[in-house]
Amino acid sequence: MERKKTPEQLRSHRWFGVEDLRAFGHRSRMLQMGYSIDDFKGKPIVAIVNTWSDINPCHAHFKNRVEDVKRGILQAGGFPVELPAISLAETYVKPTTMFYRNLLAMETEELLRSHPVDGVVLMGGCDKTTPALLMGAISMNLPAILMPAGPMLRGNWGGKTLGSGSDVWKYWAEKEAGNISQAQWEEMEAGIARSYGHCMTMGTASTLTSLAETLGFTLPNASSIPAPDSGHPRMAANTGKQIVEMIWQDRKPSDVLTRGSFENALTVQMALGGSTNAIPHLIAMSKRAGLDIGLKDFEAASRRMGVIANLRPSGEFLMEDFFYAGGLIGLLENIRPHLDTDCMTVNGKTLGDNIAGAPIYNADVIRGTENAIYSAGATAVLYGNIAPRGCVMKPSAADPRLLKHTGPALVFRDYNDMNAQINRDDLDVTAEHILVLQNAGPVGGPGMPEWGMLPIPKKLLKEGVRDMLRISDARMSGTSYGACILHVAPESYIGGPLAAVQTGDMISVDIENRSIHVELSDDEIKSRLTQWNPPSRDYGRGYGRMYANHITQADEGCDFDFLTGTAPIEDPEIH
């Protein structure tokens, strides 16, 4: 390996390599911790940003896995430094992890800027963790590589395979309809999540780690390895080895990310039938990189690529099956003609080199484009007088009868209003109604929570109804399914036209023509909005106040307005 840097050119040399009073203090404090000068001086100092916590089941193995990363760094001649960061446990953090995604992105960037490190291994996988880590690393622009957490094992109940999230929603509906007993429900509770690792459906976690790999941020096929598989610690160690080489080669995010790499990610998002949550995350990452990916790019990708990964919630299988079938590199090789294979990746090879000849072992799990499980595109971007800046839907996970539908709105002012009314026996609702949730967007939620899969009213569940059109400015879990229209922009809380919709208004949705329309005149919408008063959502201080004042809308990536772009921030002076 021909090095582009000498030890004196390492960023950490400013802390440890010079002869002055401050460097004396830095070195002496390393000795205080039991290290010798030879352990770290002249070597790449590698940050390991670890998002482990005692209450994050997706990252429960990170306490051990970080030691595998360290082993690889040491074997390659680097010096590892573990830097803990906020752990965004999707299942526990309220009001939503999306509220704190930008906080982790800021923390990642500033951890790297403030410490004497030359590059970073990012340890993440749970939904918002991956984009947050990448956003911070992109902005800092030091050599960076992601070690994905990996999916958990398949769930099991009564001899049936269970998928996290997707089957929760499915069987909850059956329980509410009276078809599942409490005892059966409790058995499922014990069998649906059987190991550490993130959701094993093609939910947000698997979507984002797969897209990170497509963008070039991981070792080949790293995103597909199940967390408990023995290949996972080997991948972690190899990730540690790779970052040392990247530091010597000075291979940074800006060397990897191009318009082509993001277009690859858009294509793969469609081929996977990936989570709609990927949309604001990819937009935010692209803006951090000085590129400008938007909703129209997602729409174009959807038109050119169908869903070929037969994975829940759009398909049949789970991530463990996907790995055995060939994993992401098998899928990428399968759609090679649709990719820019000249894009660079963290291992110094092109995407095309990394996937060359990758086999597929199960053509039902990873299909060809001629045998797509859904050929019309995984993501639809709709526009109309409800959503002048766009909204999104995953048609592949919806009942086909609802892809063109007109019906009366049943409006809920916020989540609490919906929760109080949805299961009333006297609720005036039919299967033709369109459920509308307001005040669930970036500011109104706050944090744009995953409330977009509004529950089917209990009275309709008992009648056999399992899907309805639902519209909101919220997000939806990547493990969810159904005819849910999401991310309405601008959101209702700030006076977007969704706020003008009232119960009884007729709404028309046409997925093929990408349109959404409420049968109101522009003047009537304006008149109603003049009388609109959003619910109180005031933060007197703290992070919540900063969030409310600076968060952008869904179509802009939900980043803070002061974090986008590539304006340089100088390294701190050392005095």
C-alpha positions as CSV (number, residue, x, y, z in Angstrom):
1,M,0.0,0.0,0.0
2,E,1.4,3.3,-1.1
3,R,0.7,5.9,1.7
4,K,-0.4,9.4,0.9
5,K,0.3,10.6,4.4
6,T,3.3,10.4,6.7
7,P,3.0,10.2,10.4
8,E,3.8,13.9,10.7
9,Q,0.8,14.6,8.4
10,L,-1.7,12.8,10.6
11,R,-4.3,15.1,12.2
12,S,-3.4,13.6,15.6
13,H,0.2,14.7,15.3
14,R,-0.9,18.2,16.3
15,W,-1.9,16.8,19.7
16,F,0.9,14.2,20.3
17,G,3.8,14.7,17.9
18,V,5.1,18.2,18.5
19,E,7.4,19.4,21.2
20,D,5.6,21.9,23.3
21,L,3.9,22.2,26.7
22,R,0.5,21.1,25.4
23,A,1.8,18.0,23.7
24,F,3.7,17.1,26.8
25,G,0.3,17.2,28.7
26,H,-1.4,15.1,26.0
27,R,1.3,12.5,26.1
28,S,1.5,12.4,29.8
29,R,-2.2,11.8,30.2
30,M,-2.0,8.9,27.8
31,L,0.7,7.5,30.0
32,Q,-1.5,8.1,33.0
33,M,-4.0,5.6,31.4
34,G,-1.3,2.9,31.2
35,Y,-0.3,3.3,27.6
36,S,3.3,3.7,26.4
37,I,4.4,6.3,23.9
38,D,4.9,3.5,21.3
39,D,1.3,2.5,21.6
40,F,0.0,5.7,19.9
41,K,2.7,8.1,18.7
42,G,3.1,8.2,15.0
43,K,0.1,5.9,14.5
44,P,-3.4,6.6,13.1
45,I,-5.7,7.4,16.0
46,V,-9.0,5.8,15.2
47,A,-12.2,7.0,16.8
48,I,-14.9,4.3,17.3
49,V,-18.2,6.1,17.8
50,N,-20.2,3.5,19.7
51,T,-24.0,3.8,20.0
52,W,-24.4,1.0,22.5
53,S,-26.6,1.3,25.6
54,D,-28.3,-0.9,28.1
55,I,-31.7,-0.1,26.6
56,N,-31.0,-0.5,22.9
57,P,-31.7,-4.1,21.9
58,C,-30.6,-3.5,18.3
59,H,-27.1,-2.7,19.6
60,A,-27.0,-5.0,22.5
61,H,-23.9,-6.8,21.0
62,F,-21.9,-3.6,20.6
63,K,-20.3,-3.9,24.0
64,N,-18.6,-7.0,22.6
65,R,-18.4,-6.0,19.0
66,V,-16.4,-2.9,19.7
67,E,-13.6,-5.2,20.9
68,D,-13.6,-6.9,17.5
69,V,-13.3,-3.5,15.8
70,K,-10.4,-2.6,18.2
71,R,-8.7,-5.9,17.4
72,G,-8.7,-5.1,13.7
73,I,-7.4,-1.5,14.2
74,L,-4.5,-2.8,16.4
75,Q,-3.6,-5.5,13.9
76,A,-3.4,-2.9,11.2
77,G,-1.1,-0.7,13.2
78,G,-3.6,1.9,14.4
79,F,-4.6,3.0,17.9
80,P,-8.4,2.7,18.8
81,V,-10.2,5.3,20.9
82,E,-13.8,4.4,21.8
83,L,-16.1,7.5,22.0
84,P,-19.6,6.7,23.3
85,A,-22.5,8.6,21.7
86,I,-26.2,8.9,22.3
87,S,-28.0,5.6,21.6
88,L,-31.2,6.1,19.6
89,A,-33.2,3.0,20.6
90,E,-36.1,3.1,18.2
91,T,-38.4,1.1,20.5
92,Y,-38.0,3.3,23.6
93,V,-36.9,6.9,22.8
94,K,-39.8,9.3,22.9
95,P,-41.4,11.3,21.3
96,T,-39.5,9.7,18.4
97,T,-35.8,9.0,17.5
98,M,-36.3,11.3,14.5
99,F,-36.5,14.1,17.0
100,Y,-32.9,13.3,18.1
101,R,-31.4,12.2,14.8
102,N,-29.8,15.6,14.3
103,L,-28.5,15.7,17.8
104,L,-26.6,12.5,17.2
105,A,-25.4,13.9,13.9
106,M,-24.1,17.0,15.7
107,E,-22.5,14.9,18.4
108,T,-20.7,12.7,15.9
109,E,-19.3,15.7,14.0
110,E,-18.2,17.5,17.2
111,L,-16.7,14.3,18.8
112,L,-14.5,14.0,15.8
113,R,-13.6,17.6,15.5
114,S,-12.7,18.1,19.2
115,H,-10.6,14.9,19.7
116,P,-7.2,13.9,18.4
117,V,-8.5,11.4,15.8
118,D,-7.5,10.7,12.2
119,G,-10.5,8.7,11.1
120,V,-13.6,6.9,12.5
121,V,-15.5,3.6,12.6
122,L,-19.2,4.4,13.0
123,M,-21.1,1.6,14.9
124,G,-24.8,1.8,14.2
125,G,-27.8,0.1,12.6
126,C,-31.0,1.0,14.6
127,D,-33.2,3.2,12.4
128,K,-32.0,6.8,12.9
129,T,-28.5,5.9,14.0
130,T,-27.1,5.1,10.6
131,P,-28.2,8.3,8.9
132,A,-27.2,10.4,11.9
133,L,-23.7,8.9,12.1
134,L,-23.2,9.3,8.3
135,M,-24.5,12.9,8.4
136,G,-22.0,13.9,11.1
137,A,-19.1,12.0,9.4
138,I,-19.9,13.6,6.0
139,S,-19.8,17.1,7.5
140,M,-16.6,16.4,9.4
141,N,-15.1,14.7,6.3
142,L,-12.5,12.6,8.0
143,P,-11.9,9.0,6.7
144,A,-15.1,7.1,7.9
145,I,-16.5,3.6,7.6
146,L,-19.7,2.2,9.0
147,M,-19.9,-1.1,10.9
148,P,-23.6,-2.1,10.5
149,A,-25.3,-3.7,13.5
150,G,-26.9,-6.5,11.4
151,P,-30.4,-7.9,11.4
152,M,-31.7,-10.1,14.2
153,L,-32.7,-13.8,13.6
154,R,-36.2,-14.7,12.2
155,G,-39.0,-14.6,14.7
156,N,-41.0,-17.7,15.4
157,W,-44.5,-18.5,16.8
158,G,-46.3,-21.8,16.6
159,G,-44.2,-22.9,13.7
160,K,-44.8,-19.7,11.8
161,T,-42.0,-17.3,10.9
162,L,-42.6,-13.8,12.3
163,G,-41.2,-10.6,11.1
164,S,-40.5,-7.7,13.5
165,G,-43.0,-4.9,13.1
166,S,-44.9,-6.2,10.1
167,D,-46.4,-9.1,11.9
168,V,-47.0,-7.0,15.0
169,W,-49.4,-4.8,13.0
170,K,-50.9,-7.8,11.2
171,Y,-51.7,-9.9,14.3
172,W,-52.7,-6.8,16.4
173,A,-55.4,-6.3,13.9
174,E,-56.5,-9.9,14.2
175,K,-56.4,-9.6,18.0
176,E,-58.6,-6.4,17.9
177,A,-61.0,-8.3,15.5
178,G,-61.2,-11.1,18.1
179,N,-59.3,-13.7,16.1
180,I,-56.2,-14.0,18.3
181,S,-56.4,-14.8,22.0
182,Q,-54.5,-13.0,24.7
183,A,-52.5,-16.1,25.4
184,Q,-51.5,-16.4,21.7
185,W,-50.6,-12.7,21.7
186,E,-48.3,-13.2,24.7
187,E,-46.6,-16.2,23.0
188,M,-45.9,-14.0,20.0
189,E,-44.5,-11.4,22.2
190,A,-41.9,-13.9,23.4
191,G,-41.0,-15.2,20.0
192,I,-40.9,-12.2,17.6
193,A,-37.5,-10.8,18.6
194,R,-35.1,-13.8,19.4
195,S,-31.7,-12.2,19.2
196,Y,-29.8,-8.9,19.3
197,G,-29.7,-7.0,16.1
198,H,-32.1,-4.6,14.3
199,C,-35.4,-5.5,12.6
200,M,-35.1,-8.4,10.1
201,T,-37.7,-7.1,7.8
202,M,-36.8,-4.6,5.1
203,G,-37.7,-1.8,7.5
204,T,-35.9,1.4,8.1
205,A,-32.8,-0.2,9.7
206,S,-32.1,-2.7,6.9
207,T,-33.0,-0.1,4.3
208,L,-30.5,2.4,5.7
209,T,-27.6,0.0,6.3
210,S,-28.1,-1.4,2.8
211,L,-28.1,2.1,1.3
212,A,-25.0,3.0,3.3
213,E,-23.3,0.0,1.7
214,T,-24.5,1.1,-1.7
215,L,-23.2,4.6,-1.1
216,G,-19.8,3.0,-0.5
217,F,-19.6,3.4,3.3
218,T,-19.2,-0.3,4.3
219,L,-17.2,-3.4,3.4
220,P,-18.9,-5.5,0.7
221,N,-22.0,-7.3,2.0
222,A,-21.5,-6.0,5.5
223,S,-25.1,-4.8,5.8
224,S,-26.5,-8.3,5.1
225,I,-24.8,-10.3,7.8
226,P,-27.1,-11.3,10.6
227,A,-25.9,-9.9,13.9
228,P,-25.5,-13.3,15.7
229,D,-23.7,-14.9,12.7
230,S,-20.0,-15.6,13.3
231,G,-19.2,-13.6,10.1
232,H,-20.3,-10.5,11.9
233,P,-17.4,-10.2,14.3
234,R,-15.0,-11.0,11.5
235,M,-16.6,-8.2,9.5
236,A,-16.2,-5.9,12.5
237,A,-12.5,-6.7,12.7
238,N,-12.0,-6.2,9.0
239,T,-13.7,-2.9,9.3
240,G,-11.2,-1.9,11.9
241,K,-8.3,-2.9,9.6
242,Q,-9.9,-1.0,6.7
243,I,-10.1,2.3,8.5
244,V,-6.4,2.3,9.2
245,E,-5.6,1.9,5.5
246,M,-8.2,4.6,4.7
247,I,-6.4,7.1,7.0
248,W,-3.1,6.5,5.4
249,Q,-4.7,6.8,1.9
250,D,-6.7,9.9,3.1
251,R,-9.9,8.4,1.7
252,K,-12.7,10.6,2.9
253,P,-16.5,10.8,2.5
254,S,-16.0,13.5,-0.1
255,D,-14.0,11.0,-2.2
256,V,-16.8,8.5,-2.1
257,L,-20.0,10.4,-2.4
258,T,-21.0,11.6,-5.8
259,R,-24.2,12.3,-7.7
260,G,-23.8,8.8,-9.1
261,S,-23.5,7.1,-5.7
262,F,-26.7,8.7,-4.5
263,E,-28.5,7.7,-7.7
264,N,-27.3,4.2,-7.0
265,A,-28.8,4.4,-3.5
266,L,-32.1,5.6,-5.0
267,T,-32.2,2.7,-7.4
268,V,-31.4,0.2,-4.6
269,Q,-34.1,1.7,-2.4
270,M,-36.6,0.8,-5.1
271,A,-35.2,-2.6,-5.7
272,L,-35.4,-3.5,-2.0
273,G,-38.9,-2.1,-1.6
274,G,-37.2,0.0,1.1
275,S,-38.7,2.1,3.9
276,T,-40.1,5.5,3.0
277,N,-38.0,6.8,5.9
278,A,-35.0,6.6,3.6
279,I,-36.4,9.6,1.7
280,P,-35.7,12.4,4.3
281,H,-32.5,10.7,5.4
282,L,-31.0,10.4,1.9
283,I,-32.0,14.0,1.1
284,A,-30.4,15.2,4.4
285,M,-27.2,13.2,3.6
286,S,-27.0,14.6,0.1
287,K,-27.3,18.2,1.3
288,R,-24.5,17.5,3.8
289,A,-22.4,16.4,0.9
290,G,-23.1,19.5,-1.2
291,L,-25.4,17.6,-3.5
292,D,-29.1,18.1,-4.0
293,I,-31.2,14.9,-4.1
294,G,-34.9,15.6,-3.9
295,L,-38.4,14.0,-4.2
296,K,-38.3,14.2,-8.0
297,D,-35.2,12.0,-8.0
298,F,-37.0,9.4,-5.9
299,E,-39.9,9.5,-8.3
300,A,-37.6,9.0,-11.3
301,A,-35.9,6.0,-9.6
302,S,-39.3,4.5,-8.8
303,R,-40.4,4.7,-12.5
304,R,-37.2,2.9,-13.7
305,M,-36.8,0.1,-11.0
306,G,-39.3,-2.3,-9.6
307,V,-39.1,-4.3,-6.3
308,I,-37.0,-7.4,-6.8
309,A,-36.2,-8.2,-3.2
310,N,-39.0,-10.5,-2.0
311,L,-38.8,-9.2,1.6
312,R,-41.4,-8.2,4.1
313,P,-43.4,-5.9,4.3
314,S,-43.7,-5.9,0.5
315,G,-42.8,-9.5,0.0
316,E,-42.5,-12.8,1.8
317,F,-39.0,-13.4,3.3
318,L,-36.7,-11.8,5.9
319,M,-33.2,-10.5,6.1
320,E,-31.7,-13.8,7.2
321,D,-33.1,-15.4,4.0
322,F,-31.7,-12.4,2.0
323,F,-28.3,-13.1,3.4
324,Y,-28.4,-16.8,2.6
325,A,-29.7,-15.9,-0.9
326,G,-26.6,-13.8,-1.7
327,G,-27.1,-10.6,0.2
328,L,-26.9,-7.1,-1.0
329,I,-23.9,-7.7,-3.3
330,G,-26.0,-10.4,-5.1
331,L,-28.8,-7.9,-5.6
332,L,-26.4,-5.2,-6.8
333,E,-24.8,-7.6,-9.3
334,N,-28.3,-8.5,-10.5
335,I,-29.1,-4.9,-11.3
336,R,-25.6,-3.9,-12.5
337,P,-26.9,-2.3,-15.8
338,H,-28.9,0.1,-13.7
339,L,-26.0,1.3,-11.5
340,D,-23.0,3.6,-11.8
341,T,-20.4,0.9,-11.1
342,D,-17.5,3.3,-11.3
343,C,-18.4,4.9,-7.9
344,M,-15.6,4.6,-5.3
345,T,-16.1,2.8,-2.0
346,V,-14.3,2.8,1.3
347,N,-12.1,-0.2,0.5
348,G,-10.6,1.8,-2.5
349,K,-12.3,-0.3,-5.1
350,T,-15.3,0.6,-7.2
351,L,-18.7,-0.6,-6.6
352,G,-18.4,-2.6,-9.8
353,D,-15.3,-4.4,-8.5
354,N,-16.9,-5.2,-5.2
355,I,-19.9,-6.9,-6.7
356,A,-18.3,-8.6,-9.7
357,G,-19.6,-12.1,-10.1
358,A,-21.6,-12.1,-6.8
359,P,-23.9,-15.1,-6.9
360,I,-27.6,-15.5,-6.1
361,Y,-28.5,-18.7,-4.4
362,N,-32.3,-18.3,-4.2
363,A,-33.9,-16.6,-7.1
364,D,-37.2,-16.3,-5.3
365,V,-35.7,-14.1,-2.6
366,I,-33.6,-12.0,-5.0
367,R,-35.4,-11.9,-8.2
368,G,-34.6,-10.5,-11.6
369,T,-36.2,-7.4,-13.0
370,E,-38.3,-9.5,-15.3
371,N,-39.8,-11.3,-12.3
372,A,-40.2,-8.3,-10.0
373,I,-42.7,-8.7,-7.1
374,Y,-43.9,-5.2,-7.8
375,S,-42.9,-3.6,-11.1
376,A,-44.6,-0.2,-10.8
377,G,-42.1,1.2,-8.3
378,A,-41.8,0.9,-4.5
379,T,-42.2,4.6,-3.8
380,A,-44.7,7.0,-5.3
381,V,-44.4,10.8,-4.9
382,L,-47.7,12.6,-5.1
383,Y,-48.5,16.3,-5.5
384,G,-51.7,18.2,-5.2
385,N,-53.5,20.9,-3.3
386,I,-53.1,19.0,0.0
387,A,-49.4,18.5,-0.6
388,P,-48.0,21.2,-2.9
389,R,-44.4,20.3,-2.0
390,G,-45.1,16.6,-2.2
391,C,-46.0,13.5,-0.1
392,V,-45.0,9.9,-0.4
393,M,-46.5,6.4,-0.4
394,K,-45.2,2.8,-0.7
395,P,-47.7,1.3,-3.2
396,S,-46.1,-2.1,-3.1
397,A,-47.3,-2.5,0.5
398,A,-50.9,-1.3,-0.1
399,D,-54.1,-3.0,-1.1
400,P,-54.3,-2.5,-4.9
401,R,-58.0,-1.4,-4.7
402,L,-56.9,1.8,-2.9
403,L,-54.3,3.0,-5.5
404,K,-57.1,5.0,-7.1
405,H,-59.7,6.0,-4.7
406,T,-62.1,8.9,-3.8
407,G,-63.7,9.1,-0.4
408,P,-64.8,11.4,2.5
409,A,-62.2,12.5,5.0
410,L,-62.3,11.5,8.6
411,V,-60.0,14.0,10.3
412,F,-58.2,13.7,13.6
413,R,-56.6,17.0,14.8
414,D,-53.7,15.2,16.5
415,Y,-52.7,11.8,17.8
416,N,-54.5,12.1,21.1
417,D,-57.7,13.0,19.2
418,M,-57.3,9.9,17.0
419,N,-56.5,7.6,19.9
420,A,-59.6,8.7,21.7
421,Q,-61.9,8.2,18.8
422,I,-60.7,5.5,16.6
423,N,-62.2,2.5,18.4
424,R,-65.5,4.1,19.4
425,D,-68.4,1.8,18.5
426,D,-70.4,4.8,17.3
427,L,-67.6,6.2,15.1
428,D,-69.2,7.3,11.8
429,V,-66.8,5.6,9.5
430,T,-66.9,3.1,6.5
431,A,-64.2,1.4,4.5
432,E,-64.5,4.1,1.9
433,H,-63.4,6.9,4.3
434,I,-59.9,8.3,4.2
435,L,-58.4,8.8,7.6
436,V,-56.5,12.0,8.0
437,L,-54.1,12.9,10.9
438,Q,-52.9,16.4,11.3
439,N,-50.2,18.0,13.5
440,A,-47.8,15.0,13.2
441,G,-45.0,16.6,11.2
442,P,-41.5,17.7,12.0
443,V,-42.6,20.6,14.2
444,G,-46.2,19.4,15.0
445,G,-45.3,15.9,16.2
446,P,-42.8,17.0,17.3
447,G,-40.2,15.0,15.3
448,M,-42.5,13.6,12.6
449,P,-43.2,10.4,14.6
450,E,-44.1,7.1,13.0
451,W,-47.9,7.6,13.4
452,G,-48.7,7.4,9.7
453,M,-50.0,3.9,9.8
454,L,-53.2,5.0,11.5
455,P,-55.0,2.0,13.0
456,I,-58.1,0.6,11.2
457,P,-61.1,1.4,13.4
458,K,-62.0,-1.6,15.5
459,K,-65.6,-1.7,14.2
460,L,-64.2,-2.1,10.6
461,L,-61.7,-4.7,11.7
462,K,-64.6,-6.8,12.9
463,E,-66.2,-6.5,9.5
464,G,-63.0,-7.8,7.8
465,V,-61.5,-4.5,6.7
466,R,-57.7,-4.7,6.7
467,D,-56.6,-1.6,4.7
468,M,-57.8,2.0,4.3
469,L,-56.4,5.1,2.7
470,R,-54.6,7.1,5.4
471,I,-53.0,10.6,5.0
472,S,-50.7,12.4,7.4
473,D,-47.7,14.6,7.7
474,A,-46.1,11.9,9.9
475,R,-43.8,9.1,9.0
476,M,-44.5,5.3,9.0
477,S,-42.3,2.5,10.4
478,G,-40.4,0.8,7.6
479,T,-41.8,-2.5,8.9
480,S,-45.4,-1.2,8.4
481,Y,-47.7,-1.7,5.4
482,G,-50.9,-0.4,4.0
483,A,-52.2,2.4,1.9
484,C,-50.6,5.2,3.9
485,I,-49.7,8.5,2.4
486,L,-47.0,10.2,4.4
487,H,-44.6,13.2,4.8
488,V,-47.2,15.7,3.5
489,A,-45.3,19.0,2.9
490,P,-45.6,21.6,4.1
491,E,-46.9,20.1,7.4
492,S,-50.3,21.2,8.9
493,Y,-48.8,22.6,12.1
494,I,-47.1,25.4,10.2
495,G,-50.2,26.2,8.1
496,G,-49.8,23.7,5.3
497,P,-53.0,23.0,3.4
498,L,-53.5,19.7,5.2
499,A,-54.6,21.8,8.1
500,A,-57.6,23.0,6.0
501,V,-59.0,19.5,5.5
502,Q,-62.2,18.8,7.5
503,T,-64.2,15.7,8.1
504,G,-66.5,15.1,5.2
505,D,-64.3,16.8,2.6
506,M,-63.9,14.6,-0.5
507,I,-60.3,13.5,-1.3
508,S,-59.2,11.8,-4.5
509,V,-55.9,9.8,-4.7
510,D,-54.5,8.5,-8.0
511,I,-51.2,6.7,-7.6
512,E,-50.7,6.1,-11.3
513,N,-51.0,9.8,-12.0
514,R,-49.2,10.8,-8.8
515,S,-52.0,13.1,-7.6
516,I,-53.7,13.9,-4.4
517,H,-56.6,16.4,-4.2
518,V,-59.2,17.6,-1.8
519,E,-62.3,19.0,-3.5
520,L,-61.9,22.5,-2.2
521,S,-61.2,25.7,-4.1
522,D,-58.0,27.5,-3.5
523,D,-60.0,30.4,-1.9
524,E,-61.7,28.0,0.5
525,I,-58.4,26.5,1.6
526,K,-57.0,30.0,2.2
527,S,-60.1,31.0,4.1
528,R,-59.9,28.0,6.4
529,L,-56.2,28.5,7.0
530,T,-56.8,32.1,8.2
531,Q,-58.8,30.6,11.0
532,W,-56.3,27.8,11.7
533,N,-54.8,27.7,15.2
534,P,-52.3,24.8,15.8
535,P,-52.2,23.1,19.1
536,S,-49.8,24.5,21.7
537,R,-46.3,23.1,21.1
538,D,-44.0,25.6,22.7
539,Y,-40.6,24.9,24.2
540,G,-39.4,27.5,26.6
541,R,-35.8,26.3,26.4
542,G,-33.4,23.6,25.5
543,Y,-33.0,21.2,22.6
544,G,-36.7,21.2,21.8
545,R,-36.7,25.0,21.3
546,M,-33.7,24.8,19.0
547,Y,-35.3,22.0,17.1
548,A,-38.6,23.8,16.5
549,N,-36.8,27.0,15.4
550,H,-34.5,25.3,12.9
551,I,-36.0,22.0,11.6
552,T,-36.7,21.9,7.9
553,Q,-39.6,20.1,6.3
554,A,-39.8,16.5,5.1
555,D,-39.1,17.3,1.5
556,E,-35.9,19.1,2.6
557,G,-34.6,16.2,4.7
558,C,-35.7,17.4,8.2
559,D,-32.1,18.6,9.0
560,F,-31.4,21.7,10.9
561,D,-31.1,24.7,8.5
562,F,-27.7,25.6,9.9
563,L,-26.2,22.2,9.4
564,T,-26.6,21.7,5.6
565,G,-24.0,22.4,3.0
566,T,-20.3,22.1,2.9
567,A,-19.1,25.3,4.4
568,P,-15.8,24.4,6.2
569,I,-15.3,24.6,9.9
570,E,-11.7,24.8,10.9
571,D,-10.1,22.4,13.3
572,P,-9.7,23.8,16.8
573,E,-6.5,25.5,17.7
574,I,-4.4,23.7,20.3
575,H,-3.3,26.0,23.1
